[in-house]
Amino acid sequence: MTAPAANSPYAARPWLRHYDFWVPATANYPRRSLYQVLMIAAANYRDRPATQFLGAQLTYGEIRRQADRLAASLHAAGVGKGDRVGIMLPNCPQYIIAFWALMRLGAVVVNFNPLYTAREVEHQAKDSGIRMMITLDSIAPVILDLKQDCGMDCVIATTLEEYSSFPERTPPLPRGSLSFVDMIGQSPDLKLPHVEVDAEHDLAVLQYTGGTTGRSKGAMLTHYNVFANMIQTSLWGGYFTRKGEERVLLIIPMYHIYGMNVGMILAAWNGTQLILLPKFDVESLLNAFRDFKPTYFPGVPTLFISLLNHPRAMHSNLDQVRQFNSGSAPLPVEVIHQFEAMTGARLTEGYGLTEASPTTHSTPSLAKRKPGSVGLPFPDTECKIVDILTGDAEVPLGQEGELCIRGPQIMKGYWNRPEETRDTLRDGWLYTGDIARMDEDGFFYIVQRKKDMIIVSGFNVYPGEVEDVLFQNPAVQEAAVIGVPHAYRGEEPKAFVVLKPDAALTAEELKAFCAERLAKFKVPTRIEFVPGLPKSAVGKVLRRSLREMEKEKTK
């Protein structure tokens, strides 16, 4: 292939050569409130089902009506532009209604994981300064105990039954909480304020990171950041999107940025029905594939591994899904090949992070494909790879370094953390903390989180590379690798392995398997067979938990 001229846009951005034919290199992005997305959805798809949840449906027209009524009640309770309000809900229609109600008021959504402990809730509530919390009846007592200490005005509670096909089974709400349903029902007059949103500066979401390097911190995402990233995602896959006809099976939680933007907001933009599952259960997931025949399924590696190893998967209509997409963590190439062989559908991969609203890279649909790569940068997304130690000089093509990203989807900074903001955002570039490389075609490969890299006798070992080999063993269902201290070599790789049901394999056999495929210093010197791996709410394996377990063993 002839090299592009030095003044060609392909010289600095070789990925543009491999864009699908409908994807533009650049676009103009809306500088309006995110609430415009719901307004457009309600106008264009008013009677189109927006949700499918526990046997009941809501249309886009109903979603807007209820969101506006909730906004009126929240306004009457004192919520205004810039106020932070917590949402601590699983995937359910109430999350969607609450999100859009807060966007209507120009307030800021602060997402809370429903699995958080009281200590974690307290830290995030105090750090963000939320005025109130919208949560489930089962969680409300914990929040009510924290209400005064955290400076909250009130706690609004709801039940999953209220938006199911059996609302008559709704249990009573905890004493001291306000009723979500009553707040919607008591606002028929819709006395809503006029709110002017400065999309490029006003926050829409304060999204807290997972806290893998200490206490979690809030990424400040503006209306412009989130809106732009949704438009980028829409442009990327728009050619094959049938507006008003798609069905997305959403088990990725909407309180996570991936499920919120790629799931809920993009769904409203396209008039898509969301099939909502409040928690992960492989049997319920397979039943949803069978009963509702989704056209698209966004997931994470552990979900695809669970499906791949389930005996019912072949008989649950997975072959009727038009697209599967994996994000949140690197997807082993062996899993891609096995899953595609089972379903006959394409399993694509993408990359993103909370600080980027979240997506920055994705696999093209018809252009060149490279399994194992996270694909190409989105339109208007610049990327560079710099040396790991200083973060200054760009490394030569094909070499590994820290991935840096610049684009309209990049956050404003971290909430109340100016020093960490300066460390992460430099001259407009987001330093991701991920080690990556780019090939001659502009495809990117995520090698590892910088902090997860293992250094054995001065040699870099990337856990993902070792895990890819472990997955190639037919007896292995899941695997995770961390570095553990070694007196002579500094660190050594240790593997935690989950075997498939009825599989038999010894540690020595697995080490020998790895030794045939890896350099000696990369082979796990210690292997521990475990019943399961610790995971985050979106199914990402938590290496930090494995490291903490190891520390406890050595005390």
Secondary structure, 3 states (H helix, E strand, C coil): CCCCCCCCHHHHCHHHHHCCCCCCCCCCCCCCCCHHHHHHHHHHCCCCEEEEECCEEEEHHHHHHHHHHHHHHHHHCCCCCCCEEEEECCCCHHHHHHHHHHHHHCCEEEECCCCCCHHHHHHHHHHHCCCEEEEECCCHHHHHHHHCCCCCCEEEEECHHHHCCCHHHCCCCCCCCEEHHHHHHCCCCCCCCCCCCCCCCCEEEEEECCCCCCCCCEEEEEHHHHHHHHHHHHHHHHHHCCCCCCEEEECCCCCCHHHHHHHHHHHHHHCCEEEECCCCCHHHHHHHHHHHCCCEEEECHHHHHHHHCCCCHHHCCHHHCCEEEECCCCCCHHHHHHHHHHHCCCEEEEEECHHHCCEEEECCCCCCCCCCCCEEECCCCEEEEECCCCCCCECCCCCCEEEEEECCCCCCEECCCHHHHHHHEECCEEEEEEEEEECCCCCEEEEEEHHHCEEECCEEECHHHHHHHHHHCCCEEEEEEEEEEECCCEEEEEEEEEECCCCCCCHHHHHHHHHCCCCHHHCCCEEEECCCCCECCCCCECHHHHHHHHHHHHC
